[in-house]
Amino acid sequence: MSDISTPKELMSISYDTLVEKKAASKHMSTIAKDTAKMQKTEPQLLNRVKDYVYYRGRGWLDNPLELDPQEKFKDRVSPTFKKLVQIIDDVYAVGQEDMLNDYLDYIRNERGIDIQVTGKAQVVKDKDDTWSAVQAMCGYQGTICALADEINFIHTEISEELNFTAKKDFKEALGFYAKVQESKPSVDDINQDKQLQLEMCGTAFNQIFDDSIPG
């Protein structure tokens, strides 16, 4: 790749790579569909298992649940098991292990998976006080979710109706507006960087459209 010296060369090579990537994806999809049809199942099942197998062991550190944050493509199963362990540890720590019963009963009785939890102990001093705090936090979480929905689904729609921003761009504009209102010292830098980014992207698009890529 070090011998690429012009934007036109880069775009040509990148396009060939993109075509090859799409072809590989198409072949993979065909295998999943054909096999699923023969085995009387769904292609999604094969695609999920493919990910389990292909990424298995990638990024493992001292154990299968600890992944290297620097690893770009990580084991796809590890995070689920790590999350399960974290949930069990957390509810036992605050003395609310009974809240797991519905989940454990379901997977035991309906899915044939029996999880036995041993060696876990309460960590907090007073589980009742802790539970009251958790319930109070849930009240605030409800407020947070409602306000997020208002921004994500109502304000974005209004912004587009007013021809201010596209729906997908409203949150970025809002984030910049918030920085201006809060007098962040880096606002000018952010604005300049964004303008430069848009200018560079516009230049590249114009060169592609006009078939005038240097090289």
N, C-alpha and C positions, 0 to 999 in steps of 0.2 A: 504493500500500500504506500510505501514511502516514495514510489516513483510517480505518484499522481501529482501533477504540477499545475493543472488548470481546473476551474470549476466545471467546465464542460466534460472533462475526463471523469471527474468525480460523479457528476450526475449520471453519466452513461453507465459507469460501473455500479453505482447504487441502484439504478433501474434494473440492470441485469440480475443483481442480487435479490431485488424485490420480486422479480418474475420467478426466480428459482425458489424463493421462499413460498410464494403462492402455489407453485406446482407441488411442492412437498406437502403443503397443507391439504391440497386437494386429494393427493394420493392417500394420505393418512385418513382423511374423511371417508374415502371410498372403501378402504379396508374395514373401518369401523361399521359402516352401513352394510356392506356385504356379509361380514361375519355375524353381525347382529341379526340379520335376516335369516341366515342359516341356523343360528342358535336360538331363534325365537326370543330375542331380548331387545333391548334398546341400545342404540349407538352411544348414548350418554354414559351407560355403564362401562363400556370399553374405554371411553375417553377418560373417565375418572380413574379407572384402574391403571391405565397407561401413565397417568401423572403420578400415581402412587409408586409405580415401578421405576419410571425414568428418573424421578427426583429423589428416590430413596437413598438416604445416607449423605446427601449433599449438604454440606455445612455443619455436620455433626461435630460437636466438640467433645466434652468428657462423657456425654451420654446422648441417647437418641432424642432427648427433649430440649437440649441446649444447642442452639444453632449459632454459627458464626455470623454476626451482623454484616460482615464484609462480603459474605458469599452472595453473589447476585441471584443465583437460582438455588433455592433451598428446598429441603425435604418438605413435601406437601402434607404429610401425615403428622409430623412432629408437633406443629402448633396446636392441632386439635387435642392431642393427648396432654400437651402441656397446659392447655386451657382447662381441661377436665380436672387435672391434678390441682390446679390453682383454685378452681371452684370448690373442690372438696376441702382443701386446706382452709380456705377462707370461711366457709360456713361452719366448720368445726371450731375454728378459732374464735368465732363470736357466739358459739353455743346455739346455733340455729340449724344443726344438721338435719332436723326433721323436714326442712323444706326440700330436701333431696328425695324424699320418699316417693313422690309422684313420678319422678323421672326414673328412679331405680326400679320401682315396681313395674313401670311400663316396659322398659327394655328387658326386664327379667321375664315377665309374663307374656309379652307380645312379640319380643324379638329373640328370646332365648339367650340373652346375655346377662350373666350374673356378676355384678361387681360387689366385692366384699371390701369394706373399709375398716382397717384396723390401725391401732397405734396413733390415733389422732386425739388431741386434747384441746380443751378450751384455753384460749390465750388471754382474753380480756378479763378484768376483775369482776365486772358486773354485767352480765349478759342482757339484763332488762334495760339498763341505762343505755347500753350500746344499741339495742334494738330500737329504742325510742329515737336515738340520733339518726339511725338508718332511715326510719320512717319519715323523719323531718326532712332529710336529704332527698328522699323520694318525692316529696312535695315540690321542692325546688327543681328537681329534674323534670317533673311534669311541666313546670313553667318554662324551663329551657327548651324542651321539645316543642311546646306550643308556639313559642316565639320564633324558633328556627323554621317551623312550618310556615309561619306567616311571611317570613322573609323569602324562603325558598319557593313557595307556591303562589303567594299573593303579590308580594312586592315585585317579584321578577316579571309577573304577567303585566302588572301596571306599567312597569318600566318600558316594556316592549310596546304596549299600547300608546304610550306617550312618545314613542320613537326616541327614547333616551338611550337605552342599550338593548341589545338582544338579551333574551332571558338568561342564556348561558353566561353572559358577561357581567350581569348585574352584581353578583357577589364580589367579583374582583373590583368593580367600581366602588362598591360600598366599603370594601376593605381600605381602598385608597382614601376615600372620603373620611373614614374613621381616623386614619393616620393624620390627615390634615387637621381635623377637629381637635385631636389630642396633641397637636403641635409637636409631632415627632421630628427631631432634627434631620432625619434622613429622608424626609418627604421629597425635597428637591432632587436628591440623588435617585430616588425611586422613579420619579417622573421622567428624569432624563434617561435613565436606563430603559424604561418602557418605550419612550419615544424612539430611542436608538434601535431597540429590538424591532419595533414596528417598521421603522425605516429600512432596516436591513432585510427584513422579511419581504417588504414591498418591492425592494430592488431585485431580490432573487426571483419573485413571482413575475415581475415585468420582464426580466431577461429570459425567463422560460417561455412566457407568452409570445415575446417578440422574436424568439429563436436567436437571441443575441448573447448567449452565455459565453463569457471569455474563454478562449482556447480553441 
